[in-house]
Amino acid sequence: MNRIFLDVHALQTVPPSNLNRDDTGAPKTAVYGGVPRARVSSQAWKRAARTYFSDEHLLDPGELGVRTKKIVEAVAERITALEPSIGGEEALRIADETVKATGLKTEVPKRKASAAKEGEPEPAPEAKYLVFLSTRQLDGLARLAVEGAADITAYLNDKETKAKAKAKEIADTHHSVDIALFGRMVADAADFNVDAAVQVAHAISVHRVENESDYYTAVDDENKDEETGAGMIGTVDFNSSTLYRYAALGVHQLAANLGEGLREDEPLTTPVRRAVEAFVHGFTASLPTGKINTFGHHTLPDAVVVKLRTTRPISFVAAFEEPVRGDQGGYVREASERLAEYIPDIERAYGQEGSTLTWVLRVGPNTAKLAGIGTEAQNIGELVAAVGQAVAERLEKPA
């Protein structure tokens, strides 16, 4: 399959907020273009996009996975659902043996074992690391465990049944959309890894930012009139910014990760298109929720530019290497003008124009200059549908 890349660029303004904290509790920052910028890590936005898939019902639950250390419990619950006579410690034991057959390592966490009261059952084993498995993979492991429940150890080691090989195959096929997009890494089982189809950049502000601190107090409701002073005092750090956000999706890698698709009754193009549409929508509209109860920073992008190309991905962050000054009373207008000028220039210089399709979704007069650089979508649904259709056509009839 020819290489096909989808680039998603967004300008998004957030009010005073602390979307993504560092180890001191302050908003993350970075120096770019010689000045400090607000920063939101790629991990924070990938997590936000992944949860958006399910929260907004962009994908069926069967097309999603779960990332957890509690994989043994997840398989045990499915074992009991398949065979109610197997429950409790027996289900956990069978599930643990089956999970280990895949090559994953499990153990009873020492902190939980020591915390358990005398006479209580031993806590369930857990994976030594977060493991990302699809719903179909968990279901498949449970079915395999039930088949060999009479003597799970003998069953898994039987050369005729090849059950151990089946366990490994189950855990490494029929990947969910989120695994296919964001990948899976297990340090001590390299053959279990899945190369990510998506690369997400750290979002940074298009302008200089200095963190600020909010000093707050809380009143004790039960204080008498003669009692003065606050019940609690503290500080919380924050900043506000217009962020440049960028992600690159390798459609060819996504197709390889999904294999023959999540459903046997559909061609590969269908699940790939569904995954692409979910990602474009989810990445665009999602938002990290750090300190959201404190700041209520519920915003959406002012402008989104999507590029479908057959050459390598291109970030347009260099348009903001010289920070936007905000001389016009804000940052969105100048940032949009910078992109509208920079995008055609770099694509013309490096010969990207002929093989590239472009869509623009924008809000308000401040983003007017971006209207001329691609096909304008009126809403997120129209943008997602147009991108999905173009991806399907490229997959069926590669350029």
C-alpha positions, 0 to 999 in steps of 0.5 A: 500500500502507498503511504498516505498521511493525514495531518490535522492542525488546530488553533485553539484558545483556552482561558485561564486554565491548568490543562496539564500539570508538571511535577510541581503542579504548574502548567507545563511550559516549553521554550520555543523561538527563544521565549516561554510558551504554554505547553500541553503534552501529547500524552494528555491530548491523546488520552483526551481523544481516546476517552472522547471516542467512547464518551461521545459514542463515536465508536462502538464499545466493541471497537475500543480497548482498555488500558489497565494493569487489571487484565486478570480481573477483566478476563476473569469477569468474562470467564464467569459471564461465559460459564457462571459455574466458574467464579471467584478465585477459580476464575482468577486462577484460570484467567491468570494462567491464560494471560501468562500464556500470552507472554505477559507477566503478572504478579500480586502487588506487594502493597495490596498483599500486605494490606489484605487482612488475615483470612481474606482471599489473596488480591487478584494478580495484576500485570506488571505494567499497563496493558492495552487490549481490545474488547475482542482480545479480552473476550477471546482469552476468556473463551480460551480459558473456559475451553481448558478450565478443567485443567488449564495448565495441562491445556495450555501446555498441550502440543496438540491443542496449541493453546499457548500459541492460540493465546498469543495469537488472540492477544495480537490480532483484531486490534481495537481502533484505539490500539491501531491508532495509538499503538501498544508497547510492552517493554519485555515482550517486543513481539506484542508491540503495535506501532502507533499510526498517530503521532501527536505533537505537544501543543504550544502557544503561538505567543509568549506566556508567563504562568500566574498564581491564584491565591484563594481562600475557603470559608468554614461554613460553621464558623461563628461571627466572632471567628475570623480567618479562612478555613483553608488557603492555597494557591493554584497556578494557571495560564491562558493561551492560543495553542497550535495543535498538530497530529499526523495519522499514517493511514497506511499504518492504521490499515496494517494495524487493523489487518482485515478489519474488526468485522468479518463481513466488511472490507478493510476500507470500512473500518479504516474510514471509520477509524479516521473519521473518529480520530479527526473528530475526536482529536479536534473536539477533545479537551484535557480535563486537568483542573477543569472544575477549577477553571471551566476551560470548555473551548473548541478550536477557532480553526482546523486545517486537515491535509491528506497527502502522499508525502511525509507529514508536515507540521506548520509550527514554524509559522510561530517560531517568531511569537505572535505579539498580539498587537491586534488585541488578541492572537487568533487573527494574527495566528490565522494570517500566519498560517494562511501565508506559511502553508502555501509557501512551504508546500510550494517550496517543497512540491507538496501542492499537487498530491495534497487535499486540504479542508478548512473548518473555521469560526468567526472573522478572525480566521477569514484568511484561512478560507482560501487555502482549501475546501471549507467545511461548514461544521465538524460533521461535514469535515469528518465526512469529506475526509473519510470519503477522500481516505476511502477513495485513496485506499481503493484507488491509490494515486 
